[in-house]
Amino acid sequence: MNEMKIPVGSSDFSEYRKQGYYYIDKTGLICELLKTTATKVTLITRPRRFGKTLNMSMLSCFFDIREKSSSLFRGLEISRHKELCRQWMNQYPTVFVTFKTVDGRNYDEAYAMLCAVISAVCIEHYGILKDETLNPVQKNIFRRLAEKTASLEEVKNSLSLITQMLHAHYKKPVVLLIDEYDVPLAKASAKGFYDDMLDAVKGLLQAVKDNPSLRCAVITGCLRIAKESIFTGTNNFVSDTITDTRLNEYFGFTQQDVDRLLTSAGLDAHAGDIKTWYNGYSFGEFNIYCPWDVMNHVNALLLNPDAKPKGYWKNTSDNAIIRTFIEHSGSDITQKFEKLLAGGVIVQKISEDMTYDFLRSSEENLWSILYLTGYLTRAGESEHPKSSLLPYGTFALKIPNAEIMEIFETTVAAWFEENARTWNRSKLFRAVWERDAACIESEMTRLLRKTISYHDYSENYYHAFLAGIFAGAGYQVESNKEHGEGRSDIIVKDYTKDQVAVFEAKYSKSIDRLQKDCESALAQIDERMYAEEFSDDYKDTVCYGIAFYKKRCKILTKSKGTFSL
């Protein structure tokens, strides 16, 4: 059995190295950041689960003056840069704060979580209070921050205060590392208290504005929030996004990283599946795998060689942005969405400067957020031959891989099932039991226009569509159950009114085939005797053959007669 230690659920660089966990070397990030030491603030934006927190933990271990971390970096890329290590390794007081846990049902709960994060930072550095040369007023505020009794204004100024006190204590300027700075804003936007949380976070980030106690700052997040919204007045500010190339090999896994990992684990045979499911992100000039998925699946394969790829990324997010997208869809958005779900490419203008309160204000913003959060990625020349000729800020977009495709399909299916219950289907139900095929056809077409297709209009899509219409309406719905001499598509049972409907659906390859395919579906019901078994239990049985072509359908019916009890 392979004895590799694959870390799952840890973002602590020190733990990785001390416990001998498998680590893909990303310490070259340090060299890249220190190439421009005059840059005061660097903002790095990447989707969730692409290694931001682990890299920030690594930077903290490298810079922190309280540590002796040379052994942690032994044998890694950064250790070859001896002069850089001499000048920077463990030479600066360092503040590492992550806001990824800040959440709550309302502002008060989320703000309490924010205060807990600041409290933890103060407790970590509590020893500086022994320094009698520090300002006593600042020391009292520091204690209140640690005890979570500070005022709002003191909390908003807390990072500025902490950096000033560390600077005074160590007589050296501070390295400030702020991880997932925008998580509190994303959560607040989704739950309706954005303005209050923006005020708090904006106050905290004043620590990076003209702060003489700051040596440098690195900030990570999912979105690059418009500078005028949150970073107003910040000078020497550099941002690095997924469209840039400079730092992209350090966030996520490259093909070389994955090849080396699979060889070490003896799992080369699984390279194809892993590429299909977890590769496909185009960040700058790099083709990137999601590291969270790769490590989870490699761990699963080491435990069970027969483990199949699955969606690990979806379990880390509620995918609320996709729901928002679907619920705001109009005809044009729906058509683009369906093209993506069919494996196609769309061309869309993207804005990288966003604010969470305006995410839903335009179609451009909706596509932008799907791109920036990793649900869509840029298509290459082979998928869109003119992608390199598109205007600045306009990209050819696609769904990156099988995992994200599954997330979209699952979210669309859940949305349809929930919304189908709120649609007025009484006219359709009445027509089903009254054998009014023309009315059913009209109502089905109306509902088809409300849906977003997936599986490229395959029989699976129409099967789910039919089942979803009757689900939650007081009927018993059976799908693909054995009846007669085969498996019928959909059976709808109405116990209270002693009746049952049998549906057989076909997918037509052209609109001209609708009639013949509909007749074929109805004939199949007879030939395989799908309805025969219901004659003893139900008074009425009605059979429907349905043929679909995109958003069109044709319906024929044949009654099995009235059966006496």
C-alpha positions, 0 to 999 in steps of 0.5 A: 500500500502506498504510504503517501500522506495526502493532506485533505482539509489542511491549509497550514504550511507548517503542518504540511512540512512537519508531518511529511505531507505531500507538498507541491512546491509553490515557494517560487511565489516568494521570489516573484513577490519580492522581485518588486519590493517597492510594491506596497500592496499586492492583491491576488484574486483566484476562485475558492479552493485554489490554494490561496490560504496555503500559500498565505500560510507559507508566506507567513512562515517565511517572513515571521520574525518569531519563527525559525523556519529554515528547516521547513523550506529546506529542499524547496525552490526558495532555498536555492535563493540564499541571499534573498532568504538571508534578507527576508526569512524570519526578518519581519513581524508578520500579521496573518489574518484570514476572513474565510470563516466570517459568516452569519445569518445576520449582520450581528452574527457576522460581525461577532465572527469578524471580532473573533478573528481580530481577537485571535490575531491579538491573542497570538501577539499578546506577548508584546503587551509586556513591552513597557515602551508601548503606548498605554492607550494603544495597549488598552485598545489591544486588550479590548480587541483580544477580549472582544469588547472593543467598539466598532471604530476600534475594530475597524482600526484594529489592523492599523493599530496592531501593525503600529504596535508590532512596528514599535515593539520589533523596531521593524515594519510589518508584513501584513497578510490578509486572506479571503478579504472578500468572504464577509462581503460575499456572505453579507451580499447574499444575506442582505447586510452588505452596506454594514459589512462593507463599512467594517471591512473598508475600515480594516483595510485602511491598514494598507493605506499610507501606513508607515508601519507596513513593509508590504501587504499581500491580500487574497480574495475571490473578486477584485472589488473596485478600488473606489469602493474599498481601496480608496486612496491606496497607493503602490497597489498591484493586482494579479487576477486569473487573466494575468500570467505572472503568479498563476503557476502558484495557484492551482496545479499545472500539468507537470504538478499533477503528472509528478503527483500521480507518478509518486502515488502510482496512479498514472492510469487515472490521469485521463479521468482526473484531467476530464474532471478537474482540469480545464481552467485557463489562468493567464497562459497556464492550464490549471487543475483545481488542487482541492479536487485533485488531492481529494481524489488521489486520497480517495484512490489510495484508499480505494483503487476503484473510486470514481471521480466526483464533485469535491468542489461543490461541497465547499460552496452552496453554489448560490451564484448559479441560482442567482444566475438562473433566476435572473435568466431571460431569453438571451441568457437562457440560450447562452446557458443552454449552449454552455451546458451542451459543451459549447462556447459563448463570447462575452464581455467581462469586467474584473472590477466588481462590487458584490452589491452590483453583481445582479445589476446587469447581464455582463456582471452575471457572466463576469462573476461566473468567470471570476469564481471559476464556474466558467473559463476561457476557451482556447483557439481549438475551441474558438478559433478567433478567441485571440482576436476578440476585443480587450475584455471580451472572452470566449467562455466555456464550462471548464470540466466534468465536475463543474458541468455536473454542478450546473446540471444538478443546480438547474435540475434542483431549480426546476423541481422547486420552481415547477411546484410554484407554476400553475399546472392545474390546466395541464393536470386537468388536460391529462386526465381528460385526455386533451392532447392538444391542451397538454401539448400547449401547456407542455410547450409553455413550461418548456419555454420556462426551463433551461435544458441540459444534456443538449436536449437528450432524452435524459433532459426530457425525462427529468422535465416530465418527472419534475412537472408532476413532482410535489403535486400530490401524485406518485411519480415513478421513473424507469420502473419495470412495467409489462415487458420493459421500462416505461419512462414516467408513470403518474398515479392518482390514488384518490381519483383511481386513475393512472397515466403512462408516458413514453417520451422520444427525442426527435432529431428534427422538427419534421420527425415529431409526428412519427416519433410520437406515434412510435412512442405510443406504439411502444407502450402497446407493444411492451404492455406498459399499462396492462398491470394497472387494469386491476388496481385503477379504474382509468388508465390513459397512455401518452406518446410524446416527442420532443424537439428542443422547446417543441413537443407533439403529444398523442394519446390512447385510452386503455379503456374503463376498467370495472372493479 
